Amino acid sequence: MRRLLSPYFIAAVLLLTVITSFAAPAQKQVPDTVKTGVYITSIHDINFKDKEYTVNLWLWLKYKNKKFDFVHNLEVPQAKSVTTSFSTVDSSDNRMFIMMKLQCVMKDSWVTENFPFDHQRLRFSIENSQFDSKSLVFVADTSGKQFDPKFTLRGWNVDSIKQSTGIKAYETAFGDESLAKPHTEYGTYRLRMVISRDAMGLFWKMFLGMYVAFLIAYMCFYIHTDSIDSRFGLSVGALFAVVGNKYIIDATLPESTSFTLVDTLHGITLLFILMVIISTAYSLRLVKEDKLKDARRFDLLCAQVLLASYFLLNFWFIYDAVRA
């Protein structure tokens, strides 16, 4: 009986060993979760030229693994600087609860094509610099609001705010020679805030000089044709005023390779002032030919056509920027 059963017993043991050997690699390490939430108290010092802004916020993290030392291993990837003004750690109930107040100077890219009717996307994210995604992943705490609507950002409206979590890949081993491939992944918590500017006051503050300069050039059509020197002088002066206004606005904006609304409006104004100068030159030619009535009629026609075309083009491009 033992001889008959022993081969079957041996075969069963071998089969069980093979199954165990295949099943063991299939088991994956389950990462610990960190429940994370933020409450933004203010966003200020928006610097378009240097592409940065400052955010003050409360950050809390809840988890069970006491090895996750976020007080010393908190990583804010896009931050220029991070200052912790307050932190508290509660290790009761067999879990860790960390509350921190942070001030972060964030680097970000600005979309200036429709400035000052622009919408900006502010990004904030955190990681743990010690543990990768095999050991740690984030879960968003979605209870309550994530910002203070009264003091978040004056002069701007918060259109939307969204929390998300995920895995961020780095194509490097960070010097770890045990890894066969230079590739590491870390859990990340992200916050995306879309803001829009209260733009009308700023728009008139920035572009009023440009429109006044155009109207000064436009008044040349109502100066008598005998005063040619005055007409040319006003037009050339208005031309330089628009160029100066554009340089002042460009000094506050980051460099951009695309054609922005600021470029479009100033370009249209410069073009129409040039057309005023060309029209004045043609009127001078008519005056030299003793065609005073024709010169006057030409001035009135150009005044109506140029003014209507100028304001229609401005309205269209401004409306398109606001709608976008």
KOLLOTI-364932 format. One line per 3 residues: number of its first residue (from 1); their letters; for each residue x, y, z of N, C-alpha, C. Coordinates in steps of 0.2 Angstrom, whole numbers, padded with zeros to 4 digits. Layout:
% residues N
NUM> A> X Y Z X Y Z X Y Z ~ ...
//
This chain:
% residues 324
1> MRR> 0004 -0006 0000 0000 0000 0000 0004 0006 0000 ~ 0010 0006 0004 0014 0012 0004 0018 0013 -0002 ~ 0019 0007 -0006 0023 0008 -0012 0018 0011 -0017
4> LLS> 0012 0009 -0017 0007 0011 -0022 0006 0019 -0021 ~ 0006 0021 -0015 0004 0028 -0014 0010 0033 -0014 ~ 0016 0030 -0013 0021 0035 -0013 0023 0039 -0019
7> PYF> 0022 0035 -0025 0023 0039 -0031 0018 0045 -0032 ~ 0012 0044 -0030 0007 0049 -0031 0008 0054 -0026 ~ 0010 0052 -0020 0012 0057 -0015 0017 0062 -0017
10> IAA> 0022 0059 -0020 0028 0063 -0022 0026 0067 -0028 ~ 0022 0065 -0032 0019 0069 -0038 0015 0075 -0035 ~ 0011 0074 -0030 0007 0079 -0027 0011 0084 -0024
13> VLL> 0017 0082 -0021 0021 0087 -0017 0025 0091 -0023 ~ 0027 0088 -0028 0030 0092 -0033 0026 0097 -0037 ~ 0019 0094 -0038 0014 0099 -0041 0013 0105 -0037
16> LTV> 0012 0104 -0030 0011 0109 -0025 0017 0114 -0025 ~ 0023 0111 -0026 0029 0116 -0026 0029 0120 -0032 ~ 0028 0117 -0038 0028 0121 -0044 0022 0127 -0044
19> ITS> 0016 0125 -0041 0011 0130 -0041 0013 0136 -0036 ~ 0016 0134 -0030 0018 0139 -0026 0024 0143 -0028 ~ 0028 0140 -0032 0034 0144 -0035 0031 0149 -0040
22> FAA> 0026 0148 -0044 0023 0152 -0049 0018 0157 -0045 ~ 0015 0155 -0040 0011 0160 -0036 0014 0165 -0032 ~ 0020 0163 -0030 0024 0168 -0025 0026 0174 -0029
25> PAQ> 0029 0174 -0035 0030 0180 -0039 0024 0185 -0040 ~ 0018 0181 -0041 0013 0185 -0043 0010 0190 -0037 ~ 0012 0188 -0031 0010 0192 -0026 0013 0199 -0025
28> KQV> 0010 0204 -0025 0013 0211 -0025 0012 0214 -0019 ~ 0017 0218 -0017 0017 0222 -0011 0011 0227 -0011 ~ 0007 0227 -0007 0001 0232 -0007 0004 0239 -0003
31> PDT> 0004 0244 -0007 0007 0250 -0003 0002 0253 0002 ~ 0005 0256 0007 0001 0260 0012 -0002 0266 0009 ~ -0008 0268 0011 -0012 0274 0009 -0011 0280 0014
34> VKT> -0010 0286 0011 -0010 0292 0015 -0016 0296 0013 ~ -0020 0298 0017 -0026 0302 0016 -0024 0309 0017 ~ -0024 0313 0011 -0022 0320 0011 -0027 0325 0009
37> GVY> -0026 0331 0012 -0031 0336 0011 -0027 0343 0012 ~ -0030 0348 0009 -0027 0355 0009 -0033 0360 0010 ~ -0031 0366 0013 -0035 0371 0013 -0031 0378 0012
40> ITS> -0032 0381 0006 -0028 0386 0004 -0031 0393 0007 ~ -0027 0396 0011 -0029 0403 0014 -0028 0409 0010 ~ -0023 0409 0006 -0021 0415 0002 -0017 0413 -0004
43> IHD> -0018 0416 -0010 -0013 0416 -0015 -0011 0423 -0017 ~ -0005 0425 -0017 -0003 0432 -0018 0004 0432 -0021 ~ 0006 0438 -0022 0013 0440 -0025 0014 0436 -0032
46> INF> 0008 0437 -0036 0009 0434 -0043 0014 0438 -0047 ~ 0019 0435 -0049 0024 0438 -0053 0024 0435 -0060 ~ 0021 0439 -0065 0021 0436 -0072 0028 0436 -0075
49> KDK> 0032 0441 -0073 0039 0441 -0076 0043 0435 -0075 ~ 0043 0434 -0068 0047 0428 -0066 0043 0421 -0066 ~ 0037 0421 -0068 0033 0415 -0068 0033 0412 -0061
52> EYT> 0030 0415 -0056 0030 0412 -0050 0024 0416 -0046 ~ 0022 0412 -0040 0017 0415 -0036 0018 0412 -0029 ~ 0015 0415 -0024 0016 0412 -0017 0009 0410 -0015
55> VNL> 0009 0404 -0011 0003 0401 -0009 0004 0399 -0001 ~ -0001 0401 0003 -0002 0399 0010 -0007 0394 0010 ~ -0006 0388 0014 -0011 0383 0014 -0009 0379 0021
58> WLW> -0015 0376 0023 -0014 0370 0028 -0014 0364 0024 ~ -0010 0359 0026 -0009 0352 0024 -0010 0347 0029 ~ -0014 0342 0028 -0014 0337 0033 -0014 0330 0030
61> LKY> -0011 0325 0033 -0010 0319 0031 -0011 0314 0036 ~ -0015 0308 0035 -0017 0303 0039 -0015 0296 0036 ~ -0011 0293 0041 -0009 0286 0038 -0007 0282 0045
64> KNK> -0005 0276 0043 -0004 0271 0049 0004 0269 0049 ~ 0008 0269 0044 0015 0268 0044 0019 0274 0047 ~ 0021 0272 0053 0025 0278 0056 0032 0279 0053
67> KFD> 0034 0275 0048 0040 0277 0045 0040 0283 0040 ~ 0033 0284 0038 0032 0290 0033 0033 0296 0037 ~ 0039 0299 0037 0041 0305 0041 0040 0311 0036
70> FVH> 0034 0313 0035 0032 0319 0031 0035 0325 0033 ~ 0036 0326 0040 0039 0332 0043 0046 0334 0039 ~ 0050 0328 0038 0056 0329 0036 0057 0327 0028
73> NLE> 0052 0323 0026 0053 0320 0019 0047 0323 0014 ~ 0044 0328 0016 0039 0331 0012 0043 0334 0006 ~ 0040 0333 0000 0043 0335 -0007 0038 0339 -0010
76> VPQ> 0039 0345 -0012 0034 0349 -0016 0038 0351 -0023 ~ 0037 0347 -0028 0041 0347 -0034 0042 0354 -0037 ~ 0037 0357 -0038 0037 0364 -0042 0038 0370 -0038
79> AKS> 0040 0369 -0031 0041 0374 -0027 0048 0377 -0027 ~ 0049 0384 -0028 0055 0387 -0027 0058 0387 -0020 ~ 0053 0388 -0015 0055 0387 -0008 0049 0385 -0004
82> VTT> 0050 0382 0001 0044 0379 0006 0046 0381 0013 ~ 0042 0385 0016 0043 0387 0023 0037 0384 0027 ~ 0039 0380 0032 0034 0377 0037 0034 0382 0043
85> SFS> 0028 0385 0044 0027 0390 0050 0024 0386 0056 ~ 0021 0380 0055 0018 0377 0060 0017 0369 0058 ~ 0018 0365 0063 0017 0358 0062 0016 0354 0068
88> TVD> 0011 0349 0068 0009 0345 0074 0008 0338 0072 ~ 0010 0334 0076 0010 0326 0075 0006 0323 0080 ~ 0001 0319 0078 -0003 0316 0083 -0003 0308 0081
91> SSD> 0000 0304 0086 0001 0297 0085 -0004 0293 0089 ~ -0009 0295 0091 -0014 0291 0095 -0018 0287 0090 ~ -0022 0282 0093 -0027 0278 0089 -0023 0274 0084
94> NRM> -0016 0272 0085 -0013 0268 0081 -0012 0271 0074 ~ -0012 0277 0073 -0011 0280 0066 -0008 0287 0067 ~ -0005 0290 0062 -0002 0296 0062 -0006 0301 0059
97> FIM> -0007 0307 0062 -0010 0313 0059 -0006 0319 0060 ~ -0004 0322 0054 0001 0327 0053 -0003 0333 0050 ~ -0002 0339 0054 -0005 0345 0051 0001 0350 0051
100> MKL> 0001 0353 0045 0006 0358 0044 0004 0364 0040 ~ 0006 0370 0042 0005 0376 0038 0011 0378 0034 ~ 0010 0379 0027 0015 0380 0023 0015 0386 0019
103> QCV> 0020 0389 0017 0021 0395 0013 0025 0393 0007 ~ 0023 0392 0001 0027 0390 -0004 0027 0395 -0010 ~ 0033 0396 -0012 0034 0400 -0018 0034 0396 -0024
106> MKD> 0029 0396 -0028 0028 0391 -0033 0031 0394 -0040 ~ 0034 0389 -0044 0036 0391 -0051 0031 0388 -0056 ~ 0028 0392 -0060 0023 0389 -0065 0023 0393 -0071
109> SWV> 0020 0390 -0076 0020 0394 -0083 0013 0397 -0084 ~ 0014 0403 -0087 0008 0407 -0088 0005 0407 -0095 ~ -0001 0408 -0096 -0004 0408 -0102 -0006 0415 -0103
112> TEN> -0003 0419 -0108 -0003 0426 -0108 -0006 0428 -0115 ~ -0009 0423 -0119 -0012 0425 -0126 -0017 0430 -0125 ~ -0022 0429 -0120 -0028 0433 -0119 -0027 0438 -0114
115> FPF> -0021 0440 -0111 -0020 0445 -0106 -0023 0451 -0108 ~ -0027 0455 -0104 -0028 0454 -0097 -0034 0450 -0095 ~ -0037 0447 -0101 -0043 0443 -0100 -0041 0435 -0100
118> DHQ> -0036 0434 -0095 -0033 0427 -0096 -0036 0423 -0090 ~ -0035 0416 -0091 -0037 0411 -0086 -0030 0407 -0085 ~ -0029 0406 -0079 -0023 0403 -0077 -0024 0397 -0073
121> RLR> -0020 0392 -0074 -0020 0385 -0070 -0015 0385 -0065 ~ -0016 0385 -0059 -0011 0385 -0054 -0011 0378 -0051 ~ -0004 0375 -0051 -0003 0368 -0049 0001 0367 -0043
124> FSI> -0001 0363 -0039 0002 0361 -0032 0002 0354 -0031 ~ 0008 0351 -0030 0008 0344 -0029 0013 0342 -0023 ~ 0012 0336 -0020 0017 0334 -0015 0019 0327 -0016
127> ENS> 0025 0325 -0014 0027 0318 -0014 0031 0317 -0007 ~ 0032 0310 -0006 0037 0308 -0001 0044 0306 -0004 ~ 0049 0310 -0002 0055 0309 -0005 0059 0302 -0003
130> QFD> 0056 0299 0002 0059 0293 0004 0056 0286 0002 ~ 0050 0286 0001 0046 0280 -0001 0043 0281 -0008 ~ 0044 0276 -0012 0041 0276 -0019 0034 0273 -0019
133> SKS> 0031 0272 -0025 0024 0270 -0025 0023 0263 -0023 ~ 0028 0259 -0023 0027 0252 -0020 0026 0252 -0013 ~ 0028 0258 -0009 0026 0258 -0002 0021 0263 0000
136> LVF> 0020 0268 -0004 0016 0274 -0002 0012 0276 -0008 ~ 0005 0277 -0007 0001 0280 -0012 -0004 0285 -0008 ~ -0006 0290 -0012 -0010 0295 -0009 -0018 0294 -0010
139> VAD> -0022 0296 -0006 -0029 0296 -0007 -0032 0303 -0005 ~ -0035 0307 -0009 -0038 0313 -0008 -0043 0314 -0003 ~ -0043 0318 0002 -0048 0320 0007 -0053 0325 0004
142> TSG> -0058 0323 0001 -0063 0327 -0003 -0068 0331 0002 ~ -0068 0330 0008 -0073 0333 0013 -0072 0340 0013 ~ -0077 0344 0013 -0077 0352 0014 -0074 0355 0008
145> KQF> -0072 0361 0008 -0069 0365 0003 -0062 0365 0004 ~ -0058 0367 -0002 -0051 0367 -0002 -0048 0374 -0002 ~ -0052 0379 -0001 -0049 0386 -0001 -0054 0391 0002
148> DPK> -0051 0396 0004 -0055 0402 0008 -0058 0406 0002 ~ -0064 0407 0001 -0066 0411 -0005 -0065 0418 -0004 ~ -0065 0421 0003 -0064 0428 0004 -0057 0430 0003
151> FTL> -0052 0426 0004 -0045 0429 0005 -0040 0425 0000 ~ -0043 0420 -0004 -0039 0416 -0008 -0035 0421 -0013 ~ -0038 0425 -0017 -0034 0429 -0022 -0038 0435 -0024
154> RGW> -0036 0441 -0022 -0040 0447 -0023 -0038 0449 -0030 ~ -0044 0451 -0034 -0043 0453 -0041 -0044 0447 -0046 ~ -0045 0441 -0043 -0046 0435 -0047 -0052 0431 -0045
157> NVD> -0055 0427 -0049 -0061 0423 -0047 -0058 0416 -0048 ~ -0060 0412 -0043 -0059 0405 -0043 -0064 0401 -0047 ~ -0062 0399 -0053 -0067 0395 -0057 -0068 0388 -0055
160> SIK> -0063 0384 -0054 -0064 0377 -0052 -0057 0375 -0048 ~ -0058 0370 -0044 -0052 0367 -0040 -0053 0360 -0040 ~ -0048 0356 -0041 -0049 0349 -0042 -0043 0345 -0039
163> QST> -0044 0340 -0034 -0039 0336 -0031 -0039 0330 -0035 ~ -0033 0327 -0036 -0032 0321 -0039 -0025 0317 -0036 ~ -0025 0311 -0037 -0019 0307 -0035 -0017 0303 -0040
166> GIK> -0010 0301 -0040 -0008 0297 -0046 -0001 0294 -0044 ~ 0002 0292 -0050 0009 0290 -0049 0013 0294 -0054 ~ 0019 0297 -0052 0023 0301 -0056 0030 0297 -0057
169> AYE> 0031 0296 -0063 0037 0292 -0066 0043 0297 -0067 ~ 0049 0294 -0064 0055 0298 -0065 0060 0293 -0069 ~ 0063 0295 -0075 0067 0291 -0079 0074 0291 -0076
172> TAF> 0075 0289 -0070 0081 0289 -0067 0081 0285 -0061 ~ 0086 0282 -0059 0087 0277 -0053 0089 0281 -0047 ~ 0091 0288 -0047 0093 0292 -0042 0099 0289 -0039
175> GDE> 0103 0286 -0043 0110 0283 -0040 0109 0276 -0037 ~ 0103 0273 -0038 0102 0266 -0035 0104 0261 -0040 ~ 0110 0258 -0039 0113 0253 -0043 0109 0246 -0043
178> SLA> 0105 0245 -0038 0101 0239 -0038 0096 0238 -0043 ~ 0094 0244 -0046 0088 0244 -0051 0091 0242 -0058 ~ 0088 0238 -0061 0090 0236 -0068 0089 0241 -0073
181> KPH> 0084 0245 -0072 0082 0250 -0077 0082 0257 -0073 ~ 0084 0262 -0076 0084 0269 -0073 0077 0272 -0073 ~ 0072 0269 -0069 0065 0271 -0069 0063 0270 -0062
184> TEY> 0060 0275 -0059 0057 0275 -0052 0050 0279 -0053 ~ 0046 0277 -0048 0039 0279 -0048 0037 0281 -0041 ~ 0034 0287 -0040 0032 0290 -0033 0025 0292 -0033
187> GTY> 0022 0290 -0028 0015 0292 -0027 0015 0300 -0026 ~ 0009 0303 -0029 0009 0310 -0029 0002 0312 -0028 ~ 0001 0318 -0024 -0005 0321 -0023 -0005 0328 -0027
190> RLR> -0010 0329 -0031 -0010 0335 -0035 -0017 0340 -0034 ~ -0016 0346 -0034 -0021 0351 -0034 -0021 0355 -0040 ~ -0026 0356 -0043 -0027 0360 -0049 -0032 0366 -0048
193> MVI> -0030 0372 -0049 -0035 0378 -0048 -0035 0382 -0054 ~ -0041 0383 -0057 -0042 0387 -0062 -0045 0394 -0060 ~ -0041 0399 -0062 -0043 0406 -0060 -0044 0411 -0066
196> SRD> -0048 0415 -0065 -0049 0420 -0070 -0049 0427 -0067 ~ -0046 0432 -0071 -0045 0439 -0069 -0051 0443 -0069 ~ -0052 0448 -0064 -0057 0453 -0065 -0053 0459 -0069
199> AMG> -0055 0459 -0075 -0050 0462 -0080 -0052 0469 -0082 ~ -0058 0471 -0082 -0060 0477 -0085 -0056 0483 -0082 ~ -0056 0484 -0076 -0052 0489 -0073 -0045 0489 -0075
202> LFW> -0041 0483 -0075 -0035 0483 -0077 -0034 0484 -0085 ~ -0039 0482 -0089 -0039 0483 -0096 -0038 0491 -0097 ~ -0043 0495 -0094 -0043 0502 -0096 -0037 0505 -0093
205> KMF> -0034 0503 -0088 -0028 0506 -0085 -0022 0505 -0089 ~ -0022 0499 -0093 -0016 0498 -0097 -0017 0501 -0104 ~ -0023 0501 -0107 -0024 0503 -0114 -0027 0509 -0115
208> LGM> -0029 0513 -0110 -0032 0520 -0111 -0027 0524 -0114 ~ -0021 0524 -0112 -0016 0528 -0116 -0015 0527 -0123 ~ -0016 0520 -0125 -0016 0519 -0132 -0022 0521 -0136
211> YVA> -0028 0521 -0133 -0033 0523 -0136 -0033 0531 -0137 ~ -0031 0534 -0132 -0030 0542 -0132 -0026 0544 -0138 ~ -0020 0540 -0138 -0015 0542 -0143 -0018 0541 -0150
214> FLI> -0022 0536 -0151 -0025 0535 -0158 -0030 0540 -0159 ~ -0034 0542 -0154 -0039 0548 -0155 -0036 0554 -0157 ~ -0030 0555 -0154 -0026 0561 -0155 -0024 0561 -0163
217> AYM> -0022 0555 -0165 -0020 0555 -0172 -0026 0556 -0177 ~ -0032 0553 -0174 -0038 0553 -0178 -0040 0560 -0179 ~ -0039 0565 -0174 -0041 0572 -0174 -0038 0576 -0180
220> CFY> -0033 0573 -0183 -0029 0576 -0188 -0034 0577 -0194 ~ -0039 0573 -0195 -0044 0574 -0201 -0048 0580 -0200 ~ -0049 0583 -0194 -0053 0588 -0193 -0049 0595 -0192
223> IHT> -0042 0594 -0193 -0038 0600 -0193 -0038 0603 -0201 ~ -0038 0609 -0202 -0038 0612 -0209 -0032 0609 -0213 ~ -0034 0608 -0219 -0028 0605 -0223 -0022 0610 -0224
226> DSI> -0023 0616 -0222 -0017 0621 -0223 -0012 0619 -0217 ~ -0014 0617 -0212 -0010 0615 -0206 -0007 0608 -0207 ~ -0003 0607 -0212 0000 0601 -0213 0005 0599 -0208
229> DSR> 0009 0604 -0206 0014 0602 -0201 0011 0600 -0194 ~ 0005 0603 -0192 0002 0601 -0186 -0001 0594 -0187 ~ -0004 0592 -0193 -0007 0585 -0194 -0001 0580 -0193
232> FGL> 0004 0581 -0197 0010 0576 -0196 0013 0576 -0189 ~ 0013 0581 -0186 0016 0581 -0179 0012 0577 -0174 ~ 0005 0578 -0175 0001 0574 -0170 0001 0567 -0172
235> SVG> 0001 0565 -0178 0001 0558 -0180 0008 0555 -0178 ~ 0014 0558 -0179 0020 0555 -0177 0021 0554 -0169 ~ 0018 0559 -0166 0018 0559 -0159 0014 0554 -0156
238> ALF> 0008 0553 -0159 0004 0547 -0157 0007 0540 -0158 ~ 0011 0540 -0163 0014 0534 -0165 0019 0532 -0160 ~ 0023 0536 -0158 0028 0535 -0153 0025 0534 -0146
241> AVV> 0019 0537 -0144 0016 0536 -0138 0013 0528 -0138 ~ 0011 0526 -0143 0008 0519 -0143 0014 0514 -0143 ~ 0020 0515 -0146 0026 0511 -0145 0028 0511 -0138
244> GNK> 0028 0517 -0135 0030 0517 -0128 0025 0513 -0123 ~ 0019 0514 -0125 0014 0510 -0120 0015 0503 -0121 ~ 0016 0501 -0127 0017 0493 -0128 0024 0491 -0124
247> YII> 0029 0495 -0124 0035 0493 -0121 0034 0492 -0113 ~ 0030 0497 -0110 0028 0497 -0103 0024 0491 -0101 ~ 0019 0489 -0105 0015 0483 -0104 0020 0477 -0105
250> DAT> 0024 0476 -0110 0028 0470 -0111 0033 0469 -0105 ~ 0035 0475 -0102 0040 0474 -0096 0037 0470 -0091 ~ 0030 0470 -0090 0027 0466 -0084 0025 0459 -0086
253> LPE> 0026 0457 -0092 0024 0450 -0095 0030 0446 -0096 ~ 0029 0439 -0096 0035 0435 -0098 0035 0435 -0105 ~ 0041 0433 -0108 0043 0433 -0115 0038 0427 -0118
256> STS> 0035 0429 -0124 0031 0424 -0127 0032 0424 -0134 ~ 0033 0418 -0137 0034 0418 -0145 0027 0418 -0149 ~ 0021 0418 -0145 0015 0418 -0148 0013 0425 -0149
259> FTL> 0008 0427 -0153 0005 0434 -0154 -0001 0434 -0149 ~ 0000 0439 -0144 -0005 0440 -0139 -0010 0445 -0140 ~ -0015 0446 -0136 -0020 0451 -0137 -0016 0458 -0136
262> VDT> -0011 0458 -0132 -0008 0465 -0131 -0004 0467 -0138 ~ -0001 0462 -0141 0002 0463 -0147 -0003 0465 -0153 ~ -0009 0461 -0153 -0014 0462 -0158 -0017 0469 -0157
265> LHG> -0019 0472 -0152 -0022 0478 -0151 -0017 0484 -0152 ~ -0011 0483 -0150 -0005 0488 -0152 -0004 0488 -0159 ~ -0003 0482 -0162 -0002 0482 -0169 -0007 0485 -0173
268> ITL> -0014 0484 -0172 -0019 0487 -0175 -0019 0495 -0175 ~ -0017 0497 -0168 -0017 0504 -0167 -0011 0507 -0171 ~ -0006 0504 -0171 0000 0507 -0175 -0002 0507 -0183
271> LFI> -0005 0501 -0185 -0007 0501 -0192 -0012 0507 -0194 ~ -0017 0508 -0190 -0021 0513 -0191 -0018 0520 -0191 ~ -0014 0521 -0186 -0010 0528 -0186 -0006 0529 -0192
274> LMV> -0003 0523 -0195 0000 0524 -0201 -0004 0525 -0207 ~ -0010 0523 -0207 -0015 0524 -0212 -0017 0532 -0211 ~ -0018 0534 -0205 -0019 0541 -0205 -0014 0546 -0208
277> IIS> -0007 0544 -0207 -0002 0547 -0210 -0002 0547 -0217 ~ -0003 0541 -0220 -0004 0540 -0227 -0010 0544 -0230 ~ -0015 0544 -0226 -0021 0549 -0229 -0019 0556 -0229
280> TAY> -0016 0558 -0223 -0013 0565 -0223 -0009 0567 -0229 ~ -0004 0562 -0230 0000 0563 -0236 -0004 0564 -0243 ~ -0009 0560 -0244 -0013 0561 -0250 -0017 0567 -0250
283> SLR> -0019 0569 -0244 -0023 0576 -0243 -0018 0582 -0245 ~ -0012 0581 -0243 -0007 0586 -0245 -0006 0586 -0252 ~ -0006 0581 -0255 -0005 0581 -0263 -0011 0584 -0266
286> LVK> -0017 0583 -0264 -0023 0586 -0267 -0023 0594 -0265 ~ -0020 0596 -0260 -0020 0603 -0258 -0015 0606 -0263 ~ -0009 0603 -0264 -0004 0605 -0269 -0007 0606 -0276
289> EDK> -0012 0602 -0278 -0015 0602 -0284 -0021 0607 -0284 ~ -0022 0611 -0279 -0028 0616 -0278 -0034 0612 -0278 ~ -0035 0606 -0276 -0041 0603 -0275 -0043 0603 -0268
292> LKD> -0045 0608 -0265 -0046 0609 -0258 -0053 0605 -0256 ~ -0058 0606 -0260 -0064 0602 -0259 -0063 0595 -0259 ~ -0059 0592 -0264 -0058 0585 -0264 -0054 0583 -0258
295> ARR> -0049 0587 -0256 -0045 0585 -0250 -0050 0585 -0244 ~ -0054 0590 -0243 -0059 0590 -0237 -0064 0584 -0237 ~ -0066 0582 -0243 -0071 0577 -0244 -0067 0570 -0242
298> FDL> -0061 0569 -0245 -0057 0563 -0243 -0055 0563 -0236 ~ -0054 0568 -0232 -0053 0568 -0225 -0059 0565 -0221 ~ -0065 0568 -0223 -0071 0566 -0220 -0072 0559 -0221
301> LCA> -0071 0556 -0227 -0073 0549 -0229 -0068 0545 -0225 ~ -0061 0546 -0225 -0056 0542 -0221 -0058 0542 -0214 ~ -0060 0548 -0211 -0061 0548 -0204 -0067 0543 -0202
304> QVL> -0072 0543 -0206 -0078 0539 -0204 -0076 0531 -0205 ~ -0072 0530 -0211 -0071 0523 -0212 -0065 0520 -0207 ~ -0060 0524 -0206 -0055 0522 -0201 -0057 0521 -0194
307> LAS> -0062 0526 -0192 -0064 0525 -0185 -0069 0519 -0184 ~ -0073 0518 -0189 -0078 0512 -0188 -0074 0506 -0188 ~ -0069 0505 -0193 -0065 0499 -0194 -0061 0498 -0188
310> YFL> -0058 0503 -0185 -0054 0502 -0179 -0057 0500 -0173 ~ -0063 0503 -0172 -0067 0500 -0166 -0070 0494 -0167 ~ -0072 0492 -0173 -0075 0485 -0174 -0070 0480 -0173
313> LNF> -0064 0481 -0176 -0058 0476 -0175 -0056 0475 -0167 ~ -0056 0481 -0164 -0055 0481 -0157 -0060 0477 -0153 ~ -0066 0478 -0154 -0072 0475 -0151 -0071 0467 -0153
316> WFI> -0070 0465 -0159 -0070 0458 -0160 -0064 0455 -0157 ~ -0058 0457 -0157 -0053 0454 -0153 -0054 0454 -0146 ~ -0056 0459 -0143 -0057 0459 -0136 -0063 0454 -0134
319> YDA> -0068 0454 -0138 -0074 0449 -0137 -0071 0442 -0137 ~ -0067 0441 -0142 -0064 0434 -0143 -0060 0432 -0137 ~ -0056 0436 -0135 -0052 0435 -0129 -0056 0434 -0123
322> VRA> -0061 0438 -0122 -0066 0436 -0116 -0069 0430 -0116 ~ -0072 0428 -0122 -0075 0422 -0123 -0071 0416 -0122 ~ -0065 0417 -0124 -0060 0411 -0123 -0059 0409 -0116
//
